């Protein structure tokens, strides 16, 4: 009883708080913590791309004093669009990281292979 090794029954628990902090630091950080590297890479790429495009259109808008109003309005519209994408990616990544951290033990349990009771009965006979 005391000398038994119960490693088979232990489940690595992920902290939702740690997932939230890592996701808040950079987009996709919580997904990397939750062992979801593909989703983390997608969120990181989307967050960085949106930030780069936001800064690019912001610079174009600020430098568009000599352009016509239609071009200036287009730069403003594009800048605001990518600003919203930054917010959306951050919020989605944050919420997804928290939910996945809560569900991490459930996913591990559900991925375990179930034993077939019929086979064990035949072996005993």
DRENPA-3360 file (N, C-alpha, C; in nm, 2 decimals, always signed):
BEGIN
1 = XXXXXXXX = +0.08/-0.12/+0.00/+0.00/+0.00/+0.00/+0.09/+0.13/+0.00 ~ +0.18/+0.14/+0.09/+0.27/+0.26/+0.10/+0.38/+0.25/+0.00 ~ +0.42/+0.13/-0.04/+0.53/+0.12/-0.14/+0.48/+0.12/-0.28 ~ +0.35/+0.13/-0.31/+0.30/+0.13/-0.44/+0.33/+0.26/-0.51 ~ +0.36/+0.24/-0.64/+0.38/+0.36/-0.72/+0.25/+0.39/-0.80 ~ +0.20/+0.51/-0.78/+0.07/+0.55/-0.84/+0.09/+0.65/-0.95 ~ +0.20/+0.64/-1.02/+0.22/+0.74/-1.13/+0.12/+0.73/-1.24 ~ +0.06/+0.61/-1.26/-0.04/+0.59/-1.37/-0.16/+0.67/-1.34;
9 = XXXXXXXX = -0.19/+0.70/-1.21/-0.31/+0.77/-1.18/-0.29/+0.92/-1.16 ~ -0.17/+0.97/-1.18/-0.15/+1.12/-1.16/-0.18/+1.19/-1.29 ~ -0.23/+1.31/-1.28/-0.26/+1.39/-1.40/-0.19/+1.53/-1.38 ~ -0.13/+1.57/-1.48/-0.06/+1.70/-1.48/-0.16/+1.81/-1.49 ~ -0.18/+1.89/-1.38/-0.28/+1.99/-1.38/-0.22/+2.12/-1.43 ~ -0.30/+2.19/-1.51/-0.26/+2.32/-1.56/-0.33/+2.43/-1.48 ~ -0.26/+2.54/-1.45/-0.32/+2.64/-1.37/-0.39/+2.75/-1.47 ~ -0.52/+2.77/-1.45/-0.58/+2.87/-1.53/-0.52/+3.01/-1.51;
17 = XXXXXXXX = -0.47/+3.04/-1.39/-0.41/+3.17/-1.36/-0.28/+3.19/-1.44 ~ -0.20/+3.08/-1.44/-0.07/+3.09/-1.52/-0.10/+3.10/-1.67 ~ -0.20/+3.03/-1.72/-0.24/+3.04/-1.86/-0.29/+3.18/-1.89 ~ -0.36/+3.24/-1.80/-0.41/+3.38/-1.83/-0.29/+3.48/-1.83 ~ -0.20/+3.46/-1.74/-0.09/+3.56/-1.73/+0.00/+3.54/-1.86 ~ +0.03/+3.42/-1.90/+0.11/+3.40/-2.02/+0.04/+3.45/-2.14 ~ -0.09/+3.43/-2.15/-0.17/+3.47/-2.26/-0.18/+3.63/-2.26 ~ -0.18/+3.69/-2.15/-0.18/+3.83/-2.14/-0.05/+3.90/-2.18;
25 = XXXXXXXX = +0.06/+3.83/-2.15/+0.20/+3.88/-2.18/+0.21/+3.89/-2.34 ~ +0.18/+3.78/-2.41/+0.18/+3.78/-2.55/+0.07/+3.69/-2.61 ~ +0.02/+3.72/-2.72/-0.09/+3.63/-2.78/-0.03/+3.49/-2.81 ~ -0.10/+3.39/-2.76/-0.06/+3.25/-2.78/+0.02/+3.20/-2.67 ~ +0.06/+3.28/-2.58/+0.14/+3.23/-2.46/+0.07/+3.13/-2.38 ~ -0.06/+3.15/-2.36/-0.13/+3.05/-2.28/-0.15/+2.92/-2.35 ~ -0.16/+2.93/-2.49/-0.17/+2.81/-2.56/-0.05/+2.72/-2.56 ~ +0.07/+2.79/-2.56/+0.20/+2.72/-2.55/+0.20/+2.65/-2.41;
33 = XXXXXXXX = +0.16/+2.72/-2.31/+0.15/+2.66/-2.17/+0.06/+2.54/-2.17 ~ -0.05/+2.55/-2.24/-0.15/+2.44/-2.24/-0.11/+2.33/-2.34 ~ +0.01/+2.33/-2.39/+0.06/+2.23/-2.48/-0.02/+2.22/-2.61 ~ -0.05/+2.34/-2.66/-0.12/+2.36/-2.79/-0.03/+2.45/-2.88 ~ +0.08/+2.40/-2.93/+0.18/+2.48/-3.00/+0.13/+2.54/-3.13 ~ +0.04/+2.46/-3.20/-0.01/+2.51/-3.33/-0.10/+2.62/-3.31 ~ -0.20/+2.61/-3.22/-0.29/+2.72/-3.19/-0.21/+2.84/-3.13 ~ -0.11/+2.82/-3.05/-0.02/+2.92/-3.00/+0.05/+3.00/-3.11;
41 = XXXXXXXX = +0.10/+2.92/-3.21/+0.17/+2.98/-3.32/+0.08/+3.07/-3.41 ~ -0.05/+3.01/-3.43/-0.14/+3.09/-3.51/-0.18/+3.22/-3.44 ~ -0.21/+3.21/-3.31/-0.24/+3.34/-3.24/-0.13/+3.43/-3.23 ~ -0.01/+3.38/-3.21/+0.11/+3.47/-3.21/+0.13/+3.54/-3.34 ~ +0.12/+3.46/-3.45/+0.13/+3.52/-3.58/+0.02/+3.62/-3.61 ~ -0.10/+3.59/-3.58/-0.21/+3.68/-3.60/-0.19/+3.81/-3.52 ~ -0.15/+3.80/-3.39/-0.13/+3.91/-3.31/-0.02/+4.00/-3.36 ~ +0.09/+3.94/-3.39/+0.21/+4.02/-3.44/+0.17/+4.08/-3.58;
49 = XXXXXXXX = +0.11/+4.01/-3.67/+0.07/+4.06/-3.80/-0.02/+4.18/-3.78 ~ -0.12/+4.17/-3.70/-0.22/+4.28/-3.67/-0.15/+4.40/-3.62 ~ -0.05/+4.38/-3.52/+0.02/+4.49/-3.46/+0.11/+4.56/-3.57 ~ +0.18/+4.48/-3.65/+0.26/+4.54/-3.75/+0.18/+4.62/-3.85 ~ +0.07/+4.56/-3.90/-0.02/+4.64/-3.99/-0.08/+4.76/-3.93 ~ -0.12/+4.75/-3.80/-0.17/+4.87/-3.73/-0.07/+4.98/-3.73 ~ +0.05/+4.95/-3.69/+0.16/+5.05/-3.69/+0.18/+5.11/-3.83 ~ +0.18/+5.02/-3.93/+0.21/+5.07/-4.07/+0.10/+5.16/-4.11;
57 = XXXXXXXX = -0.03/+5.13/-4.09/-0.14/+5.21/-4.13/-0.15/+5.34/-4.05 ~ -0.11/+5.33/-3.92/-0.10/+5.45/-3.84/+0.00/+5.55/-3.89 ~ +0.12/+5.49/-3.93/+0.22/+5.58/-3.98/+0.17/+5.64/-4.11 ~ +0.11/+5.56/-4.20/+0.06/+5.62/-4.33/-0.04/+5.72/-4.30 ~ -0.13/+5.70/-4.20/-0.23/+5.80/-4.17/-0.17/+5.93/-4.12 ~ -0.07/+5.92/-4.03/-0.01/+6.04/-3.98/+0.07/+6.11/-4.08 ~ +0.12/+6.04/-4.18/+0.20/+6.10/-4.29/+0.12/+6.15/-4.41 ~ -0.01/+6.14/-4.40/-0.10/+6.16/-4.52/-0.15/+6.30/-4.52;
65 = XXXXXXXX = -0.08/+6.40/-4.48/-0.13/+6.54/-4.48/-0.15/+6.59/-4.62 ~ -0.06/+6.55/-4.71/-0.07/+6.60/-4.85/-0.16/+6.51/-4.94 ~ -0.22/+6.41/-4.89/-0.30/+6.32/-4.97/-0.45/+6.37/-4.96 ~ -0.53/+6.32/-5.06/-0.67/+6.35/-5.06/-0.74/+6.28/-4.94 ~ -0.86/+6.33/-4.91/-0.94/+6.28/-4.80/-0.98/+6.13/-4.81 ~ -1.00/+6.08/-4.93/-1.04/+5.94/-4.95/-0.92/+5.85/-4.91 ~ -0.80/+5.88/-4.95/-0.68/+5.80/-4.91/-0.66/+5.81/-4.75 ~ -0.68/+5.93/-4.70/-0.66/+5.95/-4.56/-0.76/+5.87/-4.48;
73 = XXXXXXXX = -0.89/+5.87/-4.53/-0.99/+5.80/-4.46/-0.97/+5.65/-4.47 ~ -0.92/+5.60/-4.58/-0.88/+5.46/-4.60/-0.78/+5.42/-4.50 ~ -0.67/+5.50/-4.49/-0.57/+5.46/-4.39/-0.62/+5.46/-4.25 ~ -0.71/+5.55/-4.21/-0.77/+5.55/-4.08/-0.86/+5.42/-4.06 ~ -0.93/+5.39/-4.16/-1.02/+5.27/-4.16/-0.94/+5.14/-4.14 ~ -0.83/+5.13/-4.21/-0.74/+5.01/-4.20/-0.67/+5.01/-4.07 ~ -0.63/+5.12/-4.02/-0.56/+5.12/-3.89/-0.66/+5.08/-3.78 ~ -0.78/+5.13/-3.78/-0.88/+5.09/-3.68/-0.92/+4.94/-3.69;
81 = XXXXXXXX = -0.93/+4.89/-3.82/-0.96/+4.75/-3.84/-0.85/+4.66/-3.77 ~ -0.73/+4.69/-3.79/-0.62/+4.61/-3.73/-0.61/+4.63/-3.58 ~ -0.65/+4.75/-3.54/-0.66/+4.77/-3.39/-0.76/+4.68/-3.33 ~ -0.87/+4.66/-3.39/-0.98/+4.57/-3.34/-0.93/+4.43/-3.35 ~ -0.85/+4.39/-3.45/-0.80/+4.25/-3.46/-0.70/+4.22/-3.35 ~ -0.63/+4.32/-3.31/-0.53/+4.30/-3.20/-0.62/+4.27/-3.07 ~ -0.72/+4.35/-3.05/-0.81/+4.32/-2.93/-0.88/+4.19/-2.94 ~ -0.93/+4.15/-3.05/-1.00/+4.03/-3.07/-0.91/+3.91/-3.04;
89 = XXXXXXXX = -0.79/+3.91/-3.10/-0.69/+3.80/-3.08/-0.65/+3.79/-2.94 ~ -0.63/+3.90/-2.87/-0.59/+3.90/-2.73/-0.70/+3.84/-2.64 ~ -0.83/+3.88/-2.66/-0.94/+3.83/-2.58/-0.96/+3.69/-2.61 ~ -0.96/+3.65/-2.74/-0.98/+3.51/-2.77/-0.87/+3.42/-2.71 ~ -0.75/+3.46/-2.73/-0.64/+3.39/-2.67/-0.65/+3.37/-2.52 ~ -0.68/+3.48/-2.45/-0.70/+3.48/-2.31/-0.81/+3.38/-2.26 ~ -0.92/+3.40/-2.32/-1.04/+3.31/-2.28/-1.01/+3.16/-2.32 ~ -0.95/+3.14/-2.44/-0.92/+3.00/-2.48/-0.82/+2.94/-2.38;
97 = XXXXXXXX = -0.72/+3.01/-2.34/-0.62/+2.96/-2.26/-0.67/+2.92/-2.12 ~ -0.76/+3.01/-2.07/-0.82/+2.98/-1.94/-0.91/+2.85/-1.95 ~ -1.00/+2.85/-2.05/-1.09/+2.73/-2.06/-1.01/+2.60/-2.09 ~ -0.91/+2.61/-2.17/-0.82/+2.49/-2.20/-0.75/+2.44/-2.07 ~ -0.70/+2.54/-1.99/-0.64/+2.50/-1.87/-0.73/+2.43/-1.77 ~ -0.86/+2.48/-1.77/-0.96/+2.41/-1.68/-0.99/+2.27/-1.74 ~ -0.99/+2.26/-1.87/-1.03/+2.13/-1.93/-0.91/+2.03/-1.95 ~ -0.79/+2.08/-1.92/-0.67/+1.99/-1.94/-0.68/+1.86/-1.87;
105 = XXXXXXXX = -0.72/+1.84/-1.75/-0.73/+1.71/-1.69/-0.84/+1.63/-1.76 ~ -0.95/+1.69/-1.80/-1.05/+1.62/-1.87/-1.00/+1.56/-2.01 ~ -0.92/+1.64/-2.08/-0.87/+1.60/-2.21/-0.77/+1.48/-2.19 ~ -0.69/+1.48/-2.08/-0.60/+1.37/-2.06/-0.68/+1.24/-2.02 ~ -0.78/+1.25/-1.94/-0.86/+1.14/-1.90/-0.93/+1.08/-2.03 ~ -0.99/+1.17/-2.11/-1.06/+1.12/-2.22/-0.97/+1.06/-2.33 ~ -0.84/+1.09/-2.33/-0.75/+1.04/-2.43/-0.69/+0.90/-2.39 ~ -0.72/+0.86/-2.27/-0.67/+0.73/-2.23/-0.74/+0.62/-2.30;
113 = XXXXXXXX = -0.67/+0.51/-2.32/-0.73/+0.40/-2.39/-0.81/+0.32/-2.28 ~ -0.94/+0.28/-2.32/-1.02/+0.21/-2.23/-0.99/+0.06/-2.25 ~ -1.00/-0.01/-2.14/-0.98/-0.16/-2.15/-1.11/-0.22/-2.19 ~ -1.09/-0.34/-2.26/-1.21/-0.41/-2.31/-1.24/-0.52/-2.21 ~ -1.35/-0.51/-2.13/-1.38/-0.61/-2.03/-1.41/-0.75/-2.08 ~ -1.46/-0.76/-2.21/-1.49/-0.89/-2.26/-1.36/-0.97/-2.28 ~ -1.25/-0.91/-2.32/-1.12/-0.98/-2.34/-1.07/-1.03/-2.21 ~ -1.08/-0.95/-2.10/-1.03/-1.00/-1.98/-1.11/-1.12/-1.92;
121 = XXXXX = -1.24/-1.12/-1.95/-1.32/-1.23/-1.90/-1.28/-1.36/-1.98 ~ -1.24/-1.35/-2.10/-1.20/-1.47/-2.18/-1.07/-1.52/-2.14 ~ -0.98/-1.43/-2.10/-0.84/-1.47/-2.05/-0.85/-1.54/-1.92 ~ -0.94/-1.51/-1.83/-0.95/-1.57/-1.70/-1.01/-1.71/-1.71 ~ -1.09/-1.74/-1.81/-1.15/-1.88/-1.82/-1.06/-1.97/-1.88;
% end
